Amino acid sequence: MLNVIENLLPQEVSDSLETTFLSNRFPWYLNNSTAEHYSENVFVDDKTFEGPQFIHNIIVDGTVTSDYLKNISDILLAFRKSTGFPSNRLARIKANLTYPLRDAPVGSYRTPHMDYKDDGSDIITAIYYVNDADGDTVLFDNDMNITHRFTPKKNSMVWFDYKTIHACENQLSSP
């Protein structure tokens, strides 16, 4: 199930996050793909069209790895307030910056994957969108049928069970 919160933060906080993360001073790091292809958590099909993306790890395996955690604290607090979901156990927080891939066919998506395969009843995947974009986030069932989609909208957050297969569609114009 796809859960959505729109207008998660006050406008000025949302604008500040967008400015920070899209600034030419923000430290993005090139990653060759959106998911590690050797992992058992990936599900490549005929609509998969992979490409590089930029990432910024904030928490890895429960350890803070970036000074930018303070910048996203408002997201964590607002999410907890809106959902009641505890945010005291964070396994991973990562910022992704994808961009249009020149040769990507319309309707293609980056590698479908699950974020974790471990059993854990209190684990979710949550995605906060710092800006509007035209590459939908898509969720799949176990037979790789698209069950839900969400067009990224600035200051929105989606969340779902961590075992849900998901991907982002290759956008056509917006990062």
C-alpha positions in Angstrom: 0.0 0.0 0.0 1.2 3.5 -0.9 0.7 6.1 1.8 1.0 9.8 0.9 1.4 13.0 2.8 1.2 16.2 0.9 2.5 19.6 2.2 4.4 17.8 5.0 6.4 20.9 6.0 5.8 24.7 6.2 6.5 26.3 2.8 9.5 28.2 3.9 11.1 25.0 5.3 10.3 23.1 2.1 11.8 26.0 0.0 15.0 25.9 2.1 15.4 22.2 1.6 15.0 22.5 -2.1 17.5 25.3 -2.2 20.0 23.3 -0.1 19.7 20.0 -2.0 19.7 21.6 -5.5 22.5 24.0 -4.8 25.8 23.6 -6.7 27.4 23.6 -3.2 25.6 20.4 -2.1 28.0 17.4 -2.1 26.5 14.8 -4.4 28.4 11.6 -5.2 28.1 9.7 -8.5 26.7 6.2 -8.2 26.6 3.9 -11.2 23.1 2.7 -10.7 20.0 3.1 -8.5 20.3 -0.5 -7.2 23.2 -2.9 -6.9 22.6 -5.5 -9.6 24.3 -8.3 -7.8 21.8 -8.1 -5.0 18.9 -10.5 -4.6 16.8 -7.4 -3.9 16.7 -6.3 -7.6 14.1 -7.3 -10.2 15.2 -6.4 -13.8 12.6 -6.7 -16.5 12.1 -5.5 -20.1 11.2 -2.0 -19.0 14.3 -1.5 -16.9 16.6 1.1 -18.3 19.3 1.8 -15.7 21.7 4.7 -15.5 23.8 6.6 -13.0 22.5 8.8 -10.3 23.9 11.1 -7.7 23.6 10.1 -4.0 24.3 11.6 -0.6 24.3 9.1 2.3 23.1 10.7 5.5 22.7 7.6 7.7 24.2 4.2 6.8 23.6 1.1 8.9 22.3 3.3 11.7 25.4 5.5 11.7 25.3 9.2 10.8 27.6 9.8 7.9 26.7 13.4 7.0 26.4 16.8 8.6 23.2 17.3 6.6 21.2 15.2 9.1 20.3 18.5 10.8 18.9 19.8 7.5 16.3 17.0 7.4 15.3 16.9 11.0 12.1 18.8 10.2 11.1 16.0 7.8 11.6 13.3 10.4 9.7 15.3 13.1 6.8 16.1 10.7 6.6 12.4 9.5 6.5 11.2 13.1 3.8 13.7 14.0 1.7 12.9 11.0 1.9 9.1 11.3 2.9 8.2 14.8 5.7 6.1 13.3 8.7 6.1 15.6 11.8 7.6 14.0 14.2 6.6 16.8 15.6 3.7 14.8 16.8 4.8 11.4 18.8 2.3 9.4 19.4 4.4 6.3 18.7 7.9 5.0 20.0 8.7 1.5 19.3 11.5 -0.8 19.0 10.6 -4.5 19.3 12.9 -7.5 18.3 11.3 -10.8 18.2 13.1 -14.1 16.8 12.5 -17.5 18.7 9.8 -19.5 18.9 10.8 -23.1 18.3 7.3 -24.5 15.7 6.0 -22.0 12.5 4.9 -23.7 9.3 6.6 -22.6 7.7 4.4 -19.9 11.0 2.8 -18.8 12.1 2.9 -15.2 15.3 2.5 -13.2 16.0 -0.9 -11.6 13.0 -2.2 -9.6 14.2 -3.2 -6.1 13.4 -3.7 -2.4 15.4 -1.6 0.0 15.7 -4.5 2.5 14.8 -8.2 2.5 15.4 -8.8 6.2 12.4 -9.5 8.4 11.4 -6.6 10.6 7.9 -5.5 11.3 8.7 -1.9 12.0 10.7 -1.1 8.8 9.4 1.1 6.1 10.7 2.9 3.0 9.9 6.6 2.9 10.6 9.0 0.1 10.5 12.8 0.6 10.4 14.9 -2.6 12.3 18.2 -2.5 11.0 19.3 -5.9 8.4 18.5 -8.6 9.5 15.9 -11.2 8.0 14.0 -14.1 9.4 10.6 -13.3 6.8 8.8 -11.2 7.7 6.5 -8.3 6.1 3.1 -9.1 5.3 0.2 -6.8 5.0 -3.4 -8.1 3.5 -6.6 -6.9 5.6 -9.8 -6.9 4.7 -10.5 -10.5 6.1 -7.1 -11.5 2.7 -5.5 -12.2 2.5 -1.8 -11.3 0.1 -1.5 -8.4 0.6 2.2 -7.5 2.3 5.3 -8.8 3.0 8.7 -7.5 4.2 11.8 -9.5 6.8 13.5 -7.3 5.4 16.7 -5.9 7.5 19.1 -3.9 7.0 18.8 -0.1 5.3 15.4 -0.4 6.3 12.1 1.2 5.3 8.6 0.3 5.9 5.5 2.4 5.3 1.8 2.1 6.5 -1.5 3.5 10.2 -2.1 3.0 9.6 -5.3 1.1 7.7 -3.5 -1.6 9.4 -3.6 -5.0 9.7 -0.1 -6.3 11.5 2.1 -8.9 11.4 5.6 -10.3 10.4 6.1 -13.9 13.0 7.7 -16.1 12.0 11.3 -16.2 11.9 13.2 -19.4 12.8 16.7 -18.4 13.2 17.4 -14.6 15.8 16.3 -12.1 
